[in-house]
Amino acid sequence: MYKFIKQYAETMKDASIYPMISLFIFLIFFIVLLVLVKKMGKERVTELSNIPFEEDELTNSNLIN
Protein backbone atom coordinates (compact mmCIF):
# COMPACT_ATOMS: atom_id res chain seq x y z
CA MET A 1 0.00 0.00 0.00
CA TYR A 2 2.84 2.37 0.81
CA LYS A 3 4.32 1.66 -2.62
CA PHE A 4 1.03 2.63 -4.27
CA ILE A 5 0.82 5.85 -2.27
CA LYS A 6 4.45 6.68 -3.03
CA GLN A 7 3.94 6.06 -6.78
CA TYR A 8 0.83 8.21 -6.78
CA ALA A 9 2.59 10.99 -4.90
CA GLU A 10 5.54 10.89 -7.30
CA THR A 11 3.27 11.39 -10.32
CA MET A 12 2.02 14.67 -8.93
CA LYS A 13 3.87 17.66 -10.35
CA ASP A 14 5.27 20.34 -8.00
CA ALA A 15 3.79 18.69 -4.92
CA SER A 16 5.72 15.48 -4.46
CA ILE A 17 6.81 16.03 -0.85
CA TYR A 18 3.55 17.40 0.58
CA PRO A 19 1.49 14.19 0.32
CA MET A 20 4.26 12.23 2.02
CA ILE A 21 4.54 14.76 4.84
CA SER A 22 0.79 14.73 5.41
CA LEU A 23 0.75 10.92 5.40
CA PHE A 24 3.50 10.78 8.03
CA ILE A 25 1.78 13.39 10.21
CA PHE A 26 -1.46 11.41 9.97
CA LEU A 27 0.25 8.13 10.89
CA ILE A 28 2.26 9.64 13.74
CA PHE A 29 -0.88 11.22 15.21
CA PHE A 30 -2.78 7.93 15.30
CA ILE A 31 0.21 5.95 16.55
CA VAL A 32 0.63 8.41 19.43
CA LEU A 33 -3.10 8.13 20.21
CA LEU A 34 -2.88 4.34 20.17
CA VAL A 35 0.07 4.39 22.58
CA LEU A 36 -1.73 6.79 24.95
CA VAL A 37 -4.85 4.66 24.97
CA LYS A 38 -2.85 1.47 25.58
CA LYS A 39 -1.02 3.11 28.52
CA MET A 40 -4.24 4.43 30.09
CA GLY A 41 -5.18 2.77 33.37
CA LYS A 42 -8.37 0.78 33.89
CA GLU A 43 -9.66 3.27 36.46
CA ARG A 44 -9.41 6.12 33.96
CA VAL A 45 -11.15 4.06 31.25
CA THR A 46 -13.99 3.27 33.66
CA GLU A 47 -14.25 6.92 34.69
CA LEU A 48 -14.42 8.10 31.07
CA SER A 49 -16.90 5.40 30.06
CA ASN A 50 -19.30 6.45 32.85
CA ILE A 51 -19.40 10.14 31.88
CA PRO A 52 -22.61 9.81 29.80
CA PHE A 53 -24.44 8.21 32.74
CA GLU A 54 -23.65 10.87 35.34
CA GLU A 55 -26.67 12.65 36.82
CA ASP A 56 -24.96 15.97 37.47
CA GLU A 57 -24.43 17.21 33.94
CA LEU A 58 -23.71 20.76 32.92
CA THR A 59 -26.34 22.51 30.85
CA ASN A 60 -26.59 26.07 29.62
CA SER A 61 -28.81 27.02 32.57
CA ASN A 62 -26.20 25.69 35.03
CA LEU A 63 -23.45 27.64 33.33
CA ILE A 64 -25.29 30.97 33.48
CA ASN A 65 -26.08 30.85 37.24
Z-matrix of the N, CA and C atoms (Angstrom, degrees):
N
C 1 1.447
C 2 1.532 1 109.99
N 3 1.308 2 116.15 1 -41.23
C 4 1.463 3 119.53 2 178.55
C 5 1.522 4 110.62 3 -60.85
N 6 1.334 5 115.97 4 -38.52
C 7 1.462 6 120.44 5 179.37
C 8 1.526 7 110.73 6 -62.08
N 9 1.333 8 116.34 7 -41.64
C 10 1.461 9 120.74 8 178.04
C 11 1.529 10 110.98 9 -62.67
N 12 1.326 11 115.83 10 -45.51
C 13 1.468 12 120.18 11 -179.77
C 14 1.522 13 110.26 12 -63.91
N 15 1.330 14 116.36 13 -41.80
C 16 1.462 15 120.26 14 -179.92
C 17 1.522 16 110.69 15 -64.44
N 18 1.347 17 117.80 16 -42.76
C 19 1.467 18 120.82 17 178.00
C 20 1.525 19 110.83 18 -62.49
N 21 1.315 20 116.21 19 -43.69
C 22 1.459 21 120.31 20 179.46
C 23 1.517 22 110.97 21 -62.83
N 24 1.323 23 116.37 22 -42.16
C 25 1.461 24 120.22 23 -179.43
C 26 1.524 25 111.28 24 -67.36
N 27 1.331 26 117.41 25 -33.51
C 28 1.462 27 120.19 26 -179.62
C 29 1.522 28 112.05 27 -71.88
N 30 1.324 29 117.98 28 -24.92
C 31 1.463 30 120.25 29 179.69
C 32 1.518 31 112.38 30 -77.31
N 33 1.313 32 117.07 31 -15.27
C 34 1.457 33 119.96 32 179.06
C 35 1.531 34 109.43 33 -76.51
N 36 1.308 35 115.96 34 132.94
C 37 1.467 36 120.03 35 179.89
C 38 1.525 37 109.90 36 -85.47
N 39 1.311 38 117.05 37 139.87
C 40 1.469 39 125.47 38 174.45
C 41 1.524 40 114.02 39 61.04
N 42 1.302 41 118.98 40 12.24
C 43 1.461 42 120.07 41 178.63
C 44 1.519 43 110.38 42 -145.67
N 45 1.293 44 117.35 43 37.87
C 46 1.470 45 119.84 44 -173.92
C 47 1.521 46 113.44 45 -73.41
N 48 1.320 47 118.37 46 -29.67
C 49 1.462 48 119.74 47 -175.88
C 50 1.525 49 112.18 48 -88.62
N 51 1.322 50 118.51 49 -27.68
C 52 1.457 51 121.64 50 -175.04
C 53 1.527 52 113.54 51 -64.79
N 54 1.324 53 120.19 52 -42.34
C 55 1.474 54 118.56 53 176.99
C 56 1.522 55 112.72 54 -63.45
N 57 1.314 56 117.26 55 -35.85
C 58 1.457 57 119.89 56 179.53
C 59 1.532 58 110.93 57 -69.21
N 60 1.313 59 117.21 58 -40.78
C 61 1.460 60 120.86 59 177.43
C 62 1.519 61 110.52 60 -62.47
N 63 1.321 62 117.64 61 -44.98
C 64 1.458 63 120.51 62 -179.55
C 65 1.523 64 111.17 63 -65.84
N 66 1.318 65 117.67 64 -36.51
C 67 1.464 66 120.85 65 176.77
C 68 1.522 67 110.45 66 -63.71
N 69 1.308 68 118.30 67 -44.69
C 70 1.459 69 121.19 68 179.81
C 71 1.525 70 112.03 69 -66.22
N 72 1.319 71 117.71 70 -39.40
C 73 1.466 72 120.53 71 176.45
C 74 1.523 73 109.94 72 -62.43
N 75 1.309 74 116.92 73 -44.22
C 76 1.463 75 122.51 74 178.63
C 77 1.527 76 110.46 75 -59.70
N 78 1.317 77 117.35 76 -48.27
C 79 1.463 78 120.99 77 -178.70
C 80 1.522 79 111.98 78 -66.29
N 81 1.318 80 117.42 79 -42.73
C 82 1.459 81 120.87 80 179.57
C 83 1.520 82 110.83 81 -62.26
N 84 1.335 83 117.10 82 -41.61
C 85 1.461 84 121.53 83 179.00
C 86 1.524 85 110.75 84 -57.96
N 87 1.324 86 117.68 85 -49.33
C 88 1.451 87 120.25 86 -176.85
C 89 1.528 88 112.76 87 -74.44
N 90 1.303 89 118.48 88 -28.23
C 91 1.457 90 120.58 89 174.54
C 92 1.527 91 110.18 90 -68.51
N 93 1.333 92 116.78 91 -41.42
C 94 1.470 93 120.44 92 177.21
C 95 1.526 94 110.07 93 -63.59
N 96 1.332 95 117.52 94 -42.94
C 97 1.463 96 120.25 95 177.47
C 98 1.520 97 111.49 96 -61.22
N 99 1.310 98 117.08 97 -42.39
C 100 1.463 99 121.24 98 179.12
C 101 1.525 100 110.82 99 -61.71
N 102 1.314 101 117.27 100 -42.70
C 103 1.470 102 121.06 101 179.03
C 104 1.525 103 110.16 102 -64.48
N 105 1.331 104 117.88 103 -43.44
C 106 1.467 105 120.53 104 179.76
C 107 1.521 106 111.56 105 -63.20
N 108 1.307 107 116.86 106 -40.30
C 109 1.461 108 120.04 107 179.85
C 110 1.530 109 110.46 108 -68.56
N 111 1.316 110 117.12 109 -39.63
C 112 1.468 111 120.05 110 178.87
C 113 1.529 112 111.81 111 -65.91
N 114 1.338 113 118.15 112 -32.47
C 115 1.455 114 122.18 113 -179.02
C 116 1.527 115 112.66 114 -81.54
N 117 1.331 116 117.48 115 -15.47
C 118 1.450 117 121.85 116 -175.98
C 119 1.532 118 110.22 117 -65.09
N 120 1.323 119 116.05 118 137.83
C 121 1.455 120 121.43 119 -179.12
C 122 1.528 121 112.24 120 -74.71
N 123 1.334 122 115.49 121 159.24
C 124 1.461 123 120.63 122 -179.29
C 125 1.525 124 111.87 123 -63.77
N 126 1.323 125 117.36 124 -35.25
C 127 1.462 126 120.58 125 179.82
C 128 1.525 127 110.81 126 -62.65
N 129 1.311 128 116.12 127 -42.34
C 130 1.471 129 120.60 128 179.64
C 131 1.527 130 110.99 129 -66.89
N 132 1.329 131 117.54 130 -39.36
C 133 1.462 132 121.25 131 178.28
C 134 1.522 133 109.92 132 -63.10
N 135 1.326 134 116.59 133 -42.88
C 136 1.465 135 120.90 134 178.76
C 137 1.523 136 110.57 135 -64.41
N 138 1.327 137 116.45 136 -42.62
C 139 1.466 138 120.67 137 178.47
C 140 1.522 139 111.27 138 -60.82
N 141 1.322 140 117.28 139 -45.84
C 142 1.461 141 120.88 140 -179.58
C 143 1.526 142 112.07 141 -69.07
N 144 1.319 143 117.55 142 -33.88
C 145 1.464 144 119.55 143 -178.93
C 146 1.520 145 112.00 144 -73.43
N 147 1.338 146 117.88 145 -20.77
C 148 1.461 147 121.13 146 -179.95
C 149 1.526 148 113.41 147 -92.15
N 150 1.302 149 118.79 148 -1.35
C 151 1.468 150 121.70 149 -178.76
C 152 1.537 151 112.11 150 -57.93
N 153 1.332 152 120.49 151 -43.39
C 154 1.468 153 118.92 152 -178.97
C 155 1.528 154 113.75 153 -65.63
N 156 1.317 155 118.90 154 -19.13
C 157 1.455 156 121.99 155 -176.04
C 158 1.520 157 113.63 156 -96.67
N 159 1.314 158 117.85 157 -0.81
C 160 1.456 159 120.97 158 -179.14
C 161 1.521 160 110.61 159 -69.77
N 162 1.334 161 115.78 160 139.70
C 163 1.463 162 122.16 161 -178.79
C 164 1.526 163 111.55 162 -75.48
N 165 1.311 164 116.80 163 -39.42
C 166 1.460 165 121.90 164 -175.28
C 167 1.524 166 109.78 165 -86.60
N 168 1.331 167 115.68 166 81.83
C 169 1.454 168 118.20 167 179.89
C 170 1.519 169 110.53 168 -105.28
N 171 1.303 170 115.12 169 149.18
C 172 1.459 171 120.59 170 -179.62
C 173 1.519 172 109.97 171 -79.94
N 174 1.301 173 115.66 172 132.73
C 175 1.468 174 120.54 173 173.44
C 176 1.517 175 107.04 174 -124.77
N 177 1.303 176 116.26 175 176.57
C 178 1.461 177 119.96 176 -179.49
C 179 1.529 178 111.10 177 -63.21
N 180 1.334 179 117.42 178 -36.21
C 181 1.465 180 119.55 179 -179.74
C 182 1.532 181 111.07 180 -68.33
N 183 1.325 182 118.28 181 -32.83
C 184 1.457 183 121.15 182 177.21
C 185 1.526 184 111.11 183 -71.41
N 186 1.303 185 117.42 184 -32.13
C 187 1.448 186 120.61 185 -178.33
C 188 1.530 187 112.14 186 -74.24
N 189 1.307 188 117.32 187 -30.86
C 190 1.463 189 121.24 188 -177.45
C 191 1.528 190 110.49 189 -73.85
N 192 1.318 191 118.47 190 -41.56
C 193 1.471 192 122.65 191 -176.70
C 194 1.478 193 112.35 192 -77.33
